[in-house]
Amino acid sequence: MSKALLTAVLGLALGWQPTPARLGVGASEFHLVLSRPSVKAGVVEIELQNDGQDPHDLRVRRVGGTHTFSIPLTDPGKHRSISIRVRRGRYRLWCSVADHASLGMQAFLRVR
């Protein structure tokens, strides 16, 4: 048995979970800036940092998917995060407050 396979088997037996990928999302009027353009499939922790002057939220949905993940309304200068499981594909992220998305508060994330 290879060392990598043995490590994986032992990790699973002991309940070890891989460290989730992290994605920072900076929000301001009227932009979303991702800390990286892509992440690996699996668990990802998404942190919304509101650097703007208005409250913002964050919605995340796989392109072609039906389930939307949400970070609730976040006040200026504050941050909130969620951990979600993502699979390969392209994900749209947007602020759902009023017309913020149409004004440019949207971005795309590639999951590989």
C-alpha positions in Angstrom: 0.0 0.0 0.0 1.4 3.4 -0.9 2.1 6.0 1.8 -0.5 8.4 0.4 -3.2 5.7 0.4 -2.3 4.5 3.9 -2.4 8.1 5.2 -5.9 8.6 3.6 -7.2 5.3 5.0 -5.9 6.1 8.5 -7.3 9.7 8.3 -10.7 8.4 7.4 -10.6 5.8 10.1 -9.7 8.4 12.7 -12.3 10.9 11.5 -9.8 13.3 10.0 -11.4 15.9 7.6 -9.3 17.8 5.1 -8.9 21.5 5.7 -11.6 23.4 3.6 -10.5 25.7 0.9 -11.0 29.4 1.7 -12.5 32.0 -0.5 -12.6 35.7 0.5 -15.2 37.9 -1.2 -14.8 41.6 -0.9 -18.0 43.6 -1.4 -18.3 47.3 -2.0 -20.5 49.6 -4.2 -20.8 48.0 -6.8 -18.2 45.3 -7.1 -17.4 41.8 -5.8 -13.8 40.8 -5.7 -12.8 37.2 -5.2 -9.5 36.3 -3.4 -8.9 33.6 -6.0 -10.4 32.7 -9.4 -10.8 29.0 -8.6 -10.9 26.4 -5.9 -10.8 22.6 -5.8 -14.1 20.6 -5.5 -15.0 19.8 -1.9 -15.7 21.9 1.2 -15.0 25.6 0.8 -15.3 28.3 3.4 -16.6 31.6 1.9 -16.1 34.8 3.8 -17.9 37.9 2.8 -16.1 41.1 3.9 -18.3 44.2 3.4 -15.9 47.0 2.6 -18.7 49.2 1.3 -21.0 51.8 2.8 -24.2 49.9 2.4 -25.3 46.5 3.8 -24.7 43.6 1.3 -25.4 39.9 1.2 -24.1 37.1 -0.9 -25.7 34.4 -3.0 -23.9 31.4 -4.5 -25.3 29.0 -7.1 -23.7 26.6 -9.5 -24.4 27.6 -13.1 -27.3 25.3 -14.2 -28.0 24.4 -10.6 -31.1 25.0 -8.5 -29.8 25.3 -5.0 -28.7 28.8 -3.8 -26.4 29.2 -0.8 -26.7 32.4 1.2 -24.7 34.7 3.4 -27.2 37.0 5.1 -27.2 40.8 5.0 -23.9 42.0 6.4 -23.4 45.6 7.7 -20.5 47.8 6.5 -17.2 46.9 8.0 -18.4 43.5 9.1 -17.9 40.0 7.8 -19.7 36.7 7.8 -18.9 33.2 6.5 -20.4 29.9 5.5 -18.9 26.5 4.6 -20.4 24.7 1.7 -19.6 21.7 -0.4 -19.0 22.5 -4.1 -18.5 20.2 -7.1 -16.8 20.8 -10.4 -18.2 23.6 -12.5 -18.8 27.3 -12.6 -20.5 29.2 -9.8 -22.1 32.6 -9.9 -21.8 34.8 -6.8 -24.0 37.9 -6.4 -25.4 40.5 -4.0 -29.2 40.1 -4.0 -29.9 43.5 -2.4 -32.1 45.7 -4.7 -30.4 46.1 -8.1 -26.8 45.6 -6.8 -26.2 42.5 -9.1 -27.2 44.4 -12.2 -24.9 47.3 -11.1 -21.9 45.0 -11.1 -22.0 43.1 -7.8 -21.5 39.7 -9.3 -18.6 37.3 -10.0 -17.9 33.8 -11.2 -15.8 31.1 -9.5 -14.4 28.1 -11.2 -14.4 24.8 -9.2 -11.9 22.3 -10.5 
